[in-house]
Amino acid sequence: MSENDLIKLYSGRILALAAEIPNTTRLSSPQATVKKRSPLCGSTVTVDVTVEDGRIVAYGQDVKACALGQAAASVVGANIIGRNRAELEAAREGLKGMLKQDGPTPPAPFDGLEVLRPARDYKNRHASIMLALDAAVEAVDQAEQANCA
């Protein structure tokens, strides 16, 4: 990766998002906690959720990732409250398609993930970018199963 490629990839907007990750306080009594790790780079994201009536009402996250993973967690954290599993799955599939096939931007309110489109050419960064949504979807699944038990 050349210096120009790095400058293009780590835009000012990505760095600003990475510096301002919301919901970084872990929940004291979550219904579910999921930790995901990228095997390539070692980035980790741990999320806590509380779900009521199928919607996320509380969310906390601990993000130890590269700037790209942090930026993704920032967009997710800013938009996740009030969302249901289907919306998270649509965002996750949209992000995956955007990165792997240069597909359309993930649907609103997660359309801010568009800022990560330049990372599509850097496959070794995809896993880190996907961590927050992967963990959130799994945590919502676990919370919903706990609510049904």
C-alpha positions as CSV (number, residue, x, y, z in Angstrom):
1,M,0.0,0.0,0.0
2,S,1.6,3.3,-1.1
3,E,1.5,6.5,1.0
4,N,-1.1,8.0,-1.4
5,D,-3.3,4.9,-1.0
6,L,-3.1,5.2,2.8
7,I,-4.0,8.9,2.7
8,K,-7.0,8.2,0.5
9,L,-8.1,5.3,2.7
10,Y,-7.7,7.1,6.0
11,S,-9.7,10.2,5.1
12,G,-10.4,13.0,7.5
13,R,-14.0,11.8,7.9
14,I,-12.9,8.3,8.8
15,L,-10.4,9.6,11.4
16,A,-13.1,12.0,12.8
17,L,-15.6,9.1,13.2
18,A,-12.9,6.9,14.8
19,A,-12.2,9.7,17.3
20,E,-15.8,10.1,18.3
21,I,-17.2,6.6,18.9
22,P,-20.6,6.9,20.7
23,N,-22.0,4.5,23.4
24,T,-18.6,3.4,24.7
25,T,-19.9,2.8,28.2
26,R,-20.6,-0.9,28.7
27,L,-24.0,-1.7,30.0
28,S,-24.2,-2.8,33.6
29,S,-27.0,-5.4,33.0
30,P,-27.2,-6.3,29.3
31,Q,-29.4,-9.0,28.0
32,A,-26.6,-10.1,25.8
33,T,-22.9,-9.5,25.3
34,V,-20.9,-10.5,22.2
35,K,-17.2,-10.1,21.5
36,K,-16.0,-10.4,17.9
37,R,-12.3,-10.5,16.8
38,S,-10.8,-10.1,13.4
39,P,-8.2,-13.0,13.0
40,L,-6.2,-11.0,10.5
41,C,-5.4,-7.9,12.5
42,G,-6.6,-8.7,16.0
43,S,-9.2,-5.9,16.2
44,T,-12.0,-6.6,18.7
45,V,-15.4,-5.2,19.3
46,T,-17.5,-6.1,22.3
47,V,-21.1,-5.1,22.3
48,D,-23.8,-5.1,25.0
49,V,-27.5,-4.9,24.2
50,T,-30.9,-4.7,25.8
51,V,-33.9,-5.4,23.6
52,E,-37.5,-4.6,24.3
53,D,-40.4,-5.4,21.9
54,G,-37.8,-6.4,19.2
55,R,-35.9,-3.1,19.3
56,I,-32.6,-2.1,20.8
57,V,-33.2,0.2,23.8
58,A,-29.7,0.2,25.3
59,Y,-26.3,-0.4,23.6
60,G,-22.7,-0.2,24.8
61,Q,-19.5,-1.1,23.0
62,D,-15.8,-1.5,23.7
63,V,-13.9,-1.0,20.5
64,K,-10.2,-2.0,20.1
65,A,-9.8,-1.8,16.4
66,C,-8.0,0.1,13.6
67,A,-9.4,3.4,12.4
68,L,-11.6,1.7,9.9
69,G,-13.1,-0.6,12.4
70,Q,-13.5,2.3,14.8
71,A,-15.3,4.4,12.1
72,A,-17.7,1.5,11.4
73,A,-18.4,1.1,15.1
74,S,-19.0,4.9,15.4
75,V,-21.6,4.9,12.6
76,V,-23.3,1.8,14.1
77,G,-23.2,3.2,17.7
78,A,-24.7,6.5,16.6
79,N,-27.7,4.8,14.8
80,I,-28.4,1.5,16.6
81,I,-30.8,2.6,19.3
82,G,-34.4,1.9,18.3
83,R,-33.4,-0.5,15.5
84,N,-34.6,-4.1,15.1
85,R,-32.7,-7.2,14.0
86,A,-34.0,-7.0,10.4
87,E,-32.6,-3.4,10.1
88,L,-29.2,-4.6,11.5
89,E,-29.1,-7.5,9.1
90,A,-29.9,-5.3,6.2
91,A,-27.1,-2.9,7.2
92,R,-24.7,-5.8,7.7
93,E,-25.5,-7.3,4.3
94,G,-25.4,-3.9,2.7
95,L,-21.9,-3.2,4.1
96,K,-20.7,-6.6,3.1
97,G,-22.0,-6.1,-0.5
98,M,-20.5,-2.6,-0.6
99,L,-17.1,-3.9,0.4
100,K,-17.0,-7.1,-1.6
101,Q,-18.9,-6.2,-4.8
102,D,-18.9,-2.4,-4.8
103,G,-22.7,-2.7,-4.1
104,P,-25.0,0.1,-3.0
105,T,-24.5,2.0,0.2
106,P,-26.1,0.3,3.3
107,P,-29.7,1.5,3.9
108,A,-30.5,4.4,6.2
109,P,-29.8,5.1,9.0
110,F,-26.6,3.2,8.4
111,D,-25.8,5.0,5.2
112,G,-23.0,6.8,6.9
113,L,-21.0,3.6,6.4
114,E,-20.5,4.9,2.8
115,V,-17.4,6.6,4.1
116,L,-15.8,3.2,4.2
117,R,-16.3,2.5,0.5
118,P,-12.6,3.2,-0.3
119,A,-11.7,0.2,1.8
120,R,-13.3,-2.2,-0.7
121,D,-9.9,-2.6,-2.4
122,Y,-8.3,-3.7,0.9
123,K,-9.7,-7.1,1.7
124,N,-7.5,-7.5,4.7
125,R,-9.5,-4.6,6.3
126,H,-13.0,-6.0,5.7
127,A,-13.2,-8.2,8.8
128,S,-12.4,-5.3,11.1
129,I,-15.0,-3.1,9.4
130,M,-17.7,-5.8,9.8
131,L,-17.1,-6.4,13.5
132,A,-19.5,-4.0,15.0
133,L,-22.5,-5.1,12.9
134,D,-21.6,-8.8,13.2
135,A,-21.4,-8.5,17.0
136,A,-24.6,-6.4,17.2
137,V,-26.7,-8.9,15.1
138,E,-25.5,-11.8,17.2
139,A,-26.1,-9.9,20.5
140,V,-29.7,-9.1,19.4
141,D,-30.3,-12.7,18.4
142,Q,-29.1,-13.8,21.9
143,A,-31.2,-11.1,23.6
144,E,-34.3,-12.1,21.7
145,Q,-33.7,-15.8,22.6
146,A,-33.4,-14.9,26.2
147,N,-36.6,-12.8,26.1
148,C,-38.4,-15.8,24.7
149,A,-37.1,-18.3,27.3
